[in-house]
Amino acid sequence: MKLMAENGTEIPNPDSQTIEKTVQQIDAVDNTYVILMSHEEAYIQAAFEEPGLYALEYRENADHDFYSEILVTQEQVIHALQRYAKGDRSWKEDFRWMPLGH
């Protein structure tokens, strides 16, 4: 597992507190997204949309489509990434995912 941010942050095997702090640093200027990768082709990411709201997207592997949910809160992003990092797949049930094309 690796947490990466647009500002160059890369943290292997982040804990819940690190995920929370990293998400809280997302902004509209030079750190607009974070990605939590479980391996090369599987990840969940969050991107700044407007103050207090984020786009959330995930991909399970190279053979699956991308899915997104837009306009979620910072708290929802934090909780989803924390559960993803722990291997808890319940985060998928909290959103109405829409498939995205390749």
Residue pairs with C-beta under 8 A, 6 or more apart in sequence:
1 12
1 13
1 14
1 36
1 37
1 38
1 85
2 10
2 11
2 12
2 13
2 14
2 36
2 37
3 9
3 10
3 11
3 14
3 18
3 19
3 22
3 34
3 35
3 36
3 37
3 81
3 85
4 10
4 11
4 34
4 35
4 36
4 37
5 22
5 25
5 26
5 31
5 33
5 34
5 35
6 30
6 31
6 32
6 33
6 34
7 25
7 30
7 31
9 22
11 18
11 22
14 22
14 36
14 85
15 85
16 82
16 85
16 86
19 36
19 78
19 81
19 82
19 85
20 78
20 82
22 34
23 34
23 46
23 74
23 77
23 78
23 81
24 74
24 78
25 31
26 32
26 33
26 34
26 46
26 47
26 48
26 54
26 74
27 48
28 48
28 51
32 47
32 48
33 45
33 46
33 47
33 48
34 45
34 46
34 81
35 43
35 44
35 45
36 43
36 44
36 45
36 81
36 84
36 85
37 43
38 84
41 59
41 60
41 61
41 62
42 59
42 60
42 61
43 58
43 59
44 56
44 57
44 58
44 80
44 81
44 84
44 91
45 56
45 57
45 58
46 54
46 55
46 56
46 57
46 72
46 77
46 80
46 81
47 54
47 55
47 57
48 54
49 55
49 70
49 71
52 73
52 74
53 71
53 72
53 73
54 71
54 72
54 73
54 74
54 76
54 77
55 68
55 69
55 70
55 71
55 72
56 68
56 69
56 70
56 72
56 76
56 77
56 80
56 95
57 66
57 67
57 68
57 69
57 100
58 66
58 67
58 68
58 84
58 92
58 97
59 65
59 66
59 67
65 99
65 100
65 101
65 102
66 99
66 100
66 101
66 102
67 97
67 98
67 99
67 100
68 97
68 98
68 100
69 95
69 96
69 97
69 98
72 80
72 95
76 94
76 95
79 91
79 94
80 91
80 94
80 95
81 91
83 89
83 90
83 91
84 91
